[in-house]
Amino acid sequence: MTSMNAQIVLIVAATLFALGLVGVLTRKNVIFMLLSIEIMLNAAGLAFIAAGAKWGQPDGQIMFLFILAMTASEVSVGLALVLQIQHQHKTMDVEKLAGLRDEEYNMMER
């Protein structure tokens, strides 16, 4: 991979990561927050693959396999949490889930 191609791929990865970060910080829906985290992890994997290809090492691809395993577990645990939250609270809005807060935190907030 030439230096120019690696720079372009890293710019795309940084853009995807920034979009995912904006999604996590601005969205209030748990499902959209999980999707934004997924975008951020895929951007990190893309950066690992680009760096590994630039240096001619398979390390980037191996790290991407670890990232894929982590995202698969994140999706399964996240989906279970989303289903449980929807069942108990009948909402996906993070702001309305005050029942999940710690008692000590609620006392400090007042």
ABEGO torsion letter per residue (X at the ends): XBAAAAAAAAAAAAAAAAAAAAAAAABABAAAAAAAAAAAAAAAAAAAAAAAAAAGBAAAAAAAAAAAAAAAAAAAAAAAAAAAAAAAAGBABAAABAAABBAAAAAAAX
